[in-house]
Amino acid sequence: MSKLLLLLLSYLVITGCSSPTTDNEPTTTTEEDQPLESDWILLFNGQNIDDWMVKIHRYEVGENYGRTFRVEDDMIKVRYDEYDGDYNDRFGHLYYEQPYSHFHLKLEYRFVGNLHSGAPPFTIRNSGVMFHSQDPRTMPKEQNWPISVEMQFLGGLGDGKTRPTGNMCSPGTDVVYEGQIDPRHCISSSSETYDGDQWVQAELIVLGDSLVTHIINGDTVLQYTQPQIGGGVVERFDPAQKPDGKLLTEGYIALQSEGQPIDFRNIELLDLAPAVKSP
């Protein structure tokens, strides 16, 4: 068993999350291994987004068109009430200022309100958090999506149909799922469907270019490995930023805006890189 998998198994046991299936003997952990509460980093301070960067399709980095991303009531709110005219595919992302390689991310989200008029139908109750993303400052103004991997959030449509959340989508990337590179742009998780405006807790454990784990409300719902540059969907990118086949070892974390109002809160991160580097 690799050191990275040992780390994840130990970590999941400590945190109480369901762990990945393995034929190997379970690992043991000690209290010394357990992360301290003080080790968690608040990525969002509840007051402002000064530590974050905005990049919206058709605009330069730093231009928060229509106050798409705003802070109110200790939340990051994604809103479109100040947009002029049609949505015009103004997909946006809010990037934390520092890249990470090995980490455990926690946040809560809830969908609210109605899809903006003119937004594509597939974006209804659809958002997500991007990771291992390219630096937004390397994106041309007209690039539609960042080259990244997405933990996709979907809300139920109230129609009784299954609509899992915590899925994987891959703009400009590929992942290895069930032993091979999966050709699908999105891979569905095993999560329940969450209707209405209820808060959902999402967790993401990323071990560099190795194992990635998606957790929804405490349950492991999806795992895959070897995130790498490849695939399609991303348009009008700088070719120098897309060497297909290159494994993604680190990158930026970004909250998504796709035309559906959504709230984010309690965004915190545990940096696991020091544990990986230790002997």
C-alpha positions, -999 to 999 in steps of 0.1 A, spaced: 0 0 0 14 34 -10 22 60 16 -5 83 2 -32 56 6 -19 48 41 -22 85 49 -57 87 37 -69 55 54 -54 68 87 -69 102 82 -104 89 74 -104 67 105 -94 97 126 -120 120 111 -148 94 112 -155 94 75 -162 62 57 -130 49 42 -121 34 8 -123 -3 2 -90 -21 4 -78 -57 6 -49 -47 29 -49 -47 67 -64 -16 83 -38 9 95 -36 21 131 -34 57 142 -23 75 174 -35 106 191 -3 123 179 -14 118 143 -48 135 148 -50 169 133 -57 197 158 -86 221 155 -60 249 152 -45 232 121 -76 241 101 -73 272 80 -104 295 75 -103 303 38 -133 326 42 -133 350 72 -170 357 70 -164 394 63 -149 399 29 -132 381 -1 -100 400 1 -80 367 0 -98 356 -32 -95 364 -69 -125 367 -93 -124 356 -129 -156 358 -150 -159 347 -186 -155 377 -209 -139 399 -182 -104 404 -169 -91 388 -137 -103 409 -107 -134 423 -123 -164 411 -102 -191 419 -128 -224 427 -112 -211 419 -78 -215 383 -87 -196 372 -56 -206 392 -25 -204 387 12 -235 391 33 -247 374 66 -213 356 70 -218 339 37 -203 341 2 -234 347 -20 -235 342 -57 -261 365 -73 -271 379 -106 -296 407 -97 -272 434 -110 -266 418 -144 -274 439 -174 -294 419 -199 -289 383 -208 -266 359 -189 -244 357 -219 -225 326 -206 -207 347 -180 -195 317 -161 -175 328 -131 -151 315 -105 -138 328 -72 -103 316 -65 -86 314 -31 -53 332 -34 -30 303 -26 -26 269 -44 -26 236 -26 -15 201 -34 -26 178 -5 -56 189 15 -89 183 31 -115 210 22 -148 214 40 -176 238 31 -214 241 32 -236 252 3 -273 257 -4 -291 266 -36 -315 295 -34 -338 314 -58 -342 308 -95 -319 303 -124 -309 336 -141 -328 342 -173 -308 331 -203 -285 308 -184 -281 274 -200 -307 248 -187 -280 225 -175 -270 250 -149 -302 249 -129 -293 241 -93 -258 234 -105 -226 248 -91 -194 233 -76 -159 238 -63 -129 236 -86 -95 223 -75 -61 217 -90 -71 247 -112 -48 267 -134 -40 302 -121 -68 325 -132 -41 350 -143 -31 325 -170 -66 325 -185 -74 347 -216 -103 370 -212 -125 348 -234 -116 314 -219 -149 299 -207 -138 275 -180 -105 270 -160 -85 239 -167 -93 221 -135 -112 193 -118 -146 200 -103 -165 186 -74 -199 193 -88 -229 203 -67 -264 195 -79 -297 202 -62 -328 181 -66 -355 195 -89 -384 185 -67 -397 160 -93 -389 129 -74 -360 120 -97 -326 111 -85 -300 139 -89 -269 131 -69 -244 158 -57 -207 156 -52 -201 144 -87 -168 148 -107 -166 170 -138 -135 176 -158 -131 208 -178 -98 204 -197 -89 174 -176 -91 136 -172 -92 113 -142 -87 76 -138 -118 59 -125 -122 21 -119 -87 15 -133 -88 35 -166 -91 71 -179 -129 77 -180 -141 93 -212 -171 110 -195 -170 147 -187 -189 141 -155 -190 110 -133 -220 107 -109 -215 101 -72 -235 77 -50 -250 105 -29 -286 111 -20 -307 138 -37 -311 171 -18 -341 192 -27 -350 227 -16 -327 252 0 -312 229 27 -276 233 37 -253 204 25 -218 197 38 -193 189 12 -158 176 18 -129 170 -6 -98 151 2 -71 155 -24 -37 138 -23 -17 155 -51 -19 135 -83 -30 104 -64 -63 97 -47 -92 121 -46 -122 115 -23 -156 132 -24 -177 132 8 -212 145 12 -228 149 47 -202 125 61 -205 97 35 -178 89 9 -197 91 -24 -169 91 -51 -132 83 -55 -108 84 -84 -71 89 -91 -45 106 -113 -62 139 -122 -44 151 -153 -47 176 -181 -67 164 -211 -102 162 -224 -123 190 -239 -150 215 -228 -125 243 -222 -124 268 -251 -101 297 -261 -74 287 -237 -37 294 -240 -22 262 -256 8 265 -233 -15 259 -204 -28 226 -217 -1 199 -221 -24 169 -222 -14 139 -201 4 160 -175 -5 149 -140 -20 176 -118 -1 178 -85 -15 210 -72 -35 241 -81 -61 267 -70 -94 261 -53 -124 281 -67 -161 284 -60 -183 284 -91 -209 307 -106 -230 293 -134 -263 313 -134 -279 297 -103 -279 316 -70 -260 297 -43 -246 304 -8 -214 291 6 -203 292 42 -178 276 67 -151 272 42 -120 257 58 -90 237 48 -65 213 65 -32 213 46 -20 176 44 12 184 26 34 184 57 22 149 66 32 137 31 66 152 33 73 137 67 95 106 69 
